[in-house]
């Protein structure tokens, strides 16, 4: 009898079990929405288990209105935990959801406050914002999971972060390692410039447009020099006329492998830096300037002596170079009353190297032009005399040699005739 009842109940039990599996068990998911149909959590949950701390009604991305009343325990019943996030799939919007908040910051052990805010508009109009995603530089970051900030102070953070630039700019990065900045940094000068000090971080712009921007990038660290440059003949032409021909900082000091007067080779080659423009006939013709400046310098005692050191780049020449007389960053027109080479100031300039120079000492120098009947006529006619004299003596000496040799030949022939 018992076996018969069991056989009769079996179909009923089978049907009931099917109802439980198909209808009853999935009911919570049906009423709340199946997990696989809801957006997954876009970040890892470690340290972020309190969903409503960020996604409350006033959160960065508030929960929808129809979610009101739900607590943290219900979130993951619909929203699946994140899978591995590929760096290529991280959109800038994911980053800016948090970093677009101007109040976002972290306090470093030094007590300094590091802002984590990124100006979305500034980044979008930067050279990187038009080409790259945030994750292209921040490769160790994933949404919600950031490496711990280990910097002690703001400068530590900058020195650690700028190395990301070499991922896309290895050639430029390698050049910086041979620069005066890198040398200073290795010597313990933490303020020495790195990539982000000159180019910025999230607001990187084309450094050449406008051209004034190049020197402006140097100003935060070299303000005194920058102010001198603004008042110079070069700086005034750049800022007042937007003249594209005048030199900016990088034309003399180079771009990434920056060098300066502390490097012996810089002093040795500095006349050629000036000559790059002042020996260019086409360029100088635009401004009515003589290209004899470089040629006459190289021909005189100072220039000839400095050239001898070009094969000894580690030796610092002590002869005058261009910036010893004209100034370095504060170069002024030669007719400017404050110019170091105007006649009234020239003696003082000469005395930097020649302390015993008398009042007529500068008069011995004819300047950066070739002597002519109008300028330095005594020197011109003296040179002309020696040119004529040399030109006359050479054929005279050649004639003397020919006549002397002819006399020797004739004498030798005469002696042979006598012996016969």
Secondary structure, 3 states (H helix, E strand, C coil): CHHHHHHHHHHHHHHHHHHHHHHHCCHHHHHHCCHHHCCCCCCCCCCCCCCHHHHCCCCCCCCCHHHCCCCHHHHHHHCCCCCCCCHHHCCHHHHHHHHCCCCCEEECCCCCEEECCCCHHHHHCCCCCCCCCHHHHCCCCECCECCCCCCCCHHHHHHHHHHHHHHCCHHHHHHHCCCHHHHHHHCCCCCCCCHHHHHCCCCCCCCCCCCHHHHHHHHCCCHHHHHHHHHCHHHHHHHHHCCCCCCCHHHHHCCCCCCCCCCHHHHHHHHHHHHHHHCCHHHHHHCCCCCHHHHHHHHCHHHHHHHHHHHCCCCCCCCCCHHHHHCCCCCCCCCCCCCCCCHHHHHHHHCCCCCCCCCCCHHHCCCCCCCCCCCCHHHHHHHHHHHHHHHHHHHHHHHHHHHHHHHHHHHHHHHHHHHC
